[in-house]
Amino acid sequence: MGTRTIIPFGPQHPVLPEPIHLDLVLEDEKVVEALPSVGFVHRGLERLAEVKDFHELVYVAERICGICSFIHGQGYCQGVETLLNIEVPARAKYLRTIWAELSRIHSHILWLGLFADAFGFESLFMHCWRVREKIVDIIEATAGGRVIFGSCKVGGARRDIPNDVLKGIKAELTTIEAEYNELKPTFLHDNSVKRRTVGIGTLSKEQAYALGAVGPTLRGSGVASDLRTLGYAAYKDLQWEPVVEHGGDCYSRTVVRVREVTMSFDLIRQAIDKIPEGPVDVKVTGNPTGEFFSRLEQPRGEVVYYVKGNNTKFLERFRIRTPTFANIAPLVVMLKGCELPDVPVIVLTIDPCISCTER
């Protein structure tokens, strides 16, 4: 047995924009144990539920994460709508699906760029963000915000997207997808990418399931679990299947995200073709009563919203279980046995959002 050394990784690191701290126990250059520490960010979101009424709290939910904010707002709204026995109009459900998939594309392509940057592939990083910028432009044109959408509300959507605009978006997505397809072979086949990802940070199917992994981390280990199969919003009307890879390593988790972007393009086109006419919201009366778990599929994996109402305009409880929280335990297993230079790459493959985790 070699000499054991404890190396602190984080909370500030050139690769990671958010504060997570890992005590890495090394034997020479090999990690034999990783001890995570979180708690550097705390924003008191649950306390805000006591002073913001259930309509205002949508804005708080959207700000849990800056990258996948729309689906946070959607998850919160679906929970409160269940407590209020509200049936959201069909057109609003389709609009939510379109915005959610635009959010997924922009999140995944942003991650692919950051991942390329993590192992020094600067040109690939810049090309990814060039493509992503066009998706963010569509989000800005339809929702009003570039990252924080502000378009979801209890009872439906705050604004409609005219049909002629939707047709224009569909045509524009064809051009954007063609540009994205030029990047895909690099992630899938380039030797410099494969050397840093294949066989690195392995998580078996059994480990992923037992440790409660979610999202691409889970599907990259061969488990076909995607919460969109529950059929919320418009997903029950669309044709798709969960994207699954079986390698369980950094490469498989990357491929899942690469393929999911293509699937999101297809889901948006289907939703645009099938979107019905009608209103985009309903009048909300009364106050939330009871409790409900709302589950959705974020770009990073399953997010759970627990809302509890007591027939006042302020929620009694407002709790969130975010994907990164679920993926920290699997991350610790992935890190065991890896080489020290692979640590940032492995950490990035769970697409960590520490602000989401700590709330």
N, C-alpha and C positions, 0 to 999 in steps of 0.2 A: 504494500500500500504506500502510495506517495505521500508527500507532505500536504496536509490539508490547510487551505487558506480560505478565509471568508472575504469576499469582494462585494462591496456595496454597488448595486446597479440602480441608478436613479436616486431621488425622485426626479432629478433633472438629467436628461440624456439627449444628445444631439439627434437621435432618431425619433424619440417619443415627444410629442407636443404636450402631453399631460403627465401629471406627477404620479407615478407608481414606483414603489421602492421594493427591490428584491435583494435579500441577502443570499448571495450565491456561494455555496460551499464547494470549493474546488479541490480536486486532486490533480496537481500539475495544471493542465489546461481543460480538464474535463469537469463538468458540473455534476456533482453527486447528490446535491440537494438544493432546493430553492425555497426560501421562506418569504412569502409576500407580505408587504405592509401597505395598507391604504389608510385614508383618513386625512389627507392633506387638503382636501376640498370638501367644504360642507356649506350648503346654501340655504338650508332650512326650508325646503319646499313643502314639507308636511305642515310646518308651522303656518305657512301662507294660506293653507286651506281654512284656517280659522278666521282669517281676516279678508279673504277674497271670496265673493259668492261663487256659486257653481258655474255661472256664465263667465266670469272673469278668470276663473281658474284654468280655462282652456289656454290662455296665453302663458300661464305658468307652466303647464304641461308641455307646451311646444318648446319651451326654453330649457327643458331637461337636457336636451342634446342639440347642438348647433348643426349637426350633419343630418340626422334623421328626425328632424323636429315634427314634420307633418304627421308621421305615423304615431308619435307620442300624443299629439292632439287628437288624432282619430281614435286611438285606444281609450283615451279619457272620455271622449264624447260618446263612444259606443257603450261604455259602462254607465254613464249618467242617463243616457237615453233608455237603457233597459230599466233603470229605477223609475223613470217617469212613464214607462209604457208607451214610448214614442216609436212610431214606425217611420223611418226616414224615407223620403221620396226616392223612387228608383233612380231618377236622373242624378240625384246627389250621391247615391251609392257608386254609380259609375264614375262621377267626377272624382270622388275620393280614391277610387281604384287607379285612375289615370295619374293623379298627383302622387299617390303612394309609389307607383312604379317609376315615375320620374325621379322621385326621391331615392329609390333603390339604385337606379342607374347612376345618378350623380354621386351617391355614397360609394358604390363599388368602384367606379372609375377613379374617384379621388383616392381610394385605398390602393388601387393598383399602381397609381403614380407614386404614392408614398412608399409602397413596397419596393418599387424599382429604385427609388432614391436611397432606400436603406442599404442596398448592396452596391451603390455607386453607379447605377445605370441612369445617368442624368438625362440623356436625350429621350429615353422612354418615359421618364417622369414628366418631362415637359409636353410630350405629345399626348399623354393621357389627359393632362389638365387642359390642353387645348381643346380636346374633344368634349370634356366635361363642361367647359365654359358654354358651349352651345346648348347643352341641356339646361344649365342654370338660366340662360337667357329665355328659354321657353317657360321655365317656372316663373321668372319675373314677369313675363308678359301675361301669364294667365292668373297667377295668384297675387301678384303685387310685390312680393318679397323674393329675394334671390336665394336665401337659405331658410329663414323663418317665414313660412308661407302665409300664415294668418288667414287661411281660407276655410278652415274647418270650424264649425260651431255646433253647439248642442241643438239638434233638430235638422241638421243638414249641412249645407255649404253657404258661405257668405256671399259668393258670387257664382255666376254661371259662366261657362265658356261657350260662345256662340258656335253653331254647327259649322259655319264657314271657317272659323278659326281652327276648329278641330281638324277639318280636312287639310288645312295648311300645315298643322302640326304633323299630321300623318305623312305628308309629302316630305317635310323637313327631316323627320326621323329616318326616312330611307337614306337621305344623304349622310346624316350623322352616323347611322349604323355602318354604312360603307366605309367611312373613315375609321370607325372603331374596328372593323374587320381587318384593316391593315395592321393594327396593333396586336391582334390576337395571336398570330403565329409566333411573335417574339416571346410572349409569355408561355406559350405551349411547347415551343420547340427549340428556343435559343439555348445554346450550351451554357452560357454564363448564368442564365436564370436557373437551369436545371442543376448546375453544380451547387447552387446555394439553397436548393429547395428539396430535391429528390432524396428521400431517406432521412430527412432532417426533421426533428420534432415529431416523432411518430406517436400516434394515439390510436390504439386498436379500437375496433368496433365495440367490444365488450367494455373497455375502459370509458369510452365516450358515453355510452349509455348509462353505465353505473355511476359516473361522476356528474351526470346531469348536463353535459355539454349541449349547446343549442346552436342553431343556425348553420352557416358554412362549416364551422368547427365540427359539428355533429355529422352533417351530410358528407363532409370530406372523409369521414371514417366509415362510411357505408350505411348509415342509418337514414332511411327515407322519411324524415320528419320535417314537415313544413306546415306552419299553422294556417297558411292560406287554404289548406285543404278543408278547414272548418266551414268555408263557404261564406265568410262575412263579406260585407260590401258587395261587389259584383263578381267575386271569384267563382261563385257557384255556377255562373252562366258562361264562364270562359274555359277554353280547352288548354290544359297544361299539366305537367307532372313535375314533382320535386326533382331538382338536380342533385345527383348523387355520384360521388367518386369513392373508391375503395382503398386507396393507398394509405390514408390516415396520416400523411406527412404534409409538410409545408406546400409541396407541389400540388397535392390533391385539394387542399383548401383554396389555393390560388385558382385552380381549374374550375372549382365550383363557382367562384365569383365571376370568372370570365364567362362561363356558360350562362349564369343567371342574368347577366346584362343582356345577352341575346334574347333570353326568354322574356325579359321585361319589355324589350322593344315589341315583341310579338303580342304580349298581353295588352299593351297600350293600343296597338292597332285593332285588336279584337274589340276592346272596349269602345273605341271611337266608332267602329262599324255598328255596334249593337246598342249604343246609348239611346234610351227612349226620350221622347219629349215629355215636358211636364215641369212642375215647380222644383226648386232646389232646396227648399226648406219648409218646415211646418211651424206653426205657432206653438211656443212652449208655455204651458201653464202649470201651476203647482210647484211643489218642491220635491226633491229626491227623497224617497223613503225605502228602506231596506238596504241590502248589500249585494254586491255582484263582483265577480272576477271577470275582467275582460282580457282576452288573450289574442295577440296579433303577432305577425312575423315582421320584425324589423330587418333591415339589411344585415344586422349582426346576429339576429336570431330571435327567439321568442321573448316578447316583453309581456309582463302581466300587470294589469291595473286592478287594484282593489279599491272600490269606492263604497262608502257606507253613508247613507243619508238618514236624517232624523226628522224629516218634514220641516226643515228650515232651509233658508237659502245658502247656508254654510254646511259643507260636508262634515260629518263627524270624524271620518277617517279617510285618508288619501295615501295609499301605499303603492309603490312600484317595485317590481323585480325586473331588473334590466338584464340584457344578454351578457354584458361583460361580467357582471357579478356571477352569473352561472358558469362562465367560461374560465374563471380564475383557477378553480380546482383542477380542471383538465390541463390548464397551462403549466401548473407545477409539475404534473406528470410528464408533459412534453419536454420540459427542460432537463429532466434527469438523464444523464448520460451524454448530453450534447457537449460540443466544444464551446469555449467562451465566446469566440467571434460569432457563433450562430445564435446567441441569446437574443439580440435585437430583432433578428429575422423571425425567430419563433414567436416572440412576444407580439410582433405585428400581425402574425397570421390569425390571431383571434380578433383582430380589428378592435383594439381596446379603446373604450371611452370611459375614462375614469370619472369625469363629471357626471355621466349617467349613473355610474356605479354608486357614487357617494351621495348624490342629490343634496 
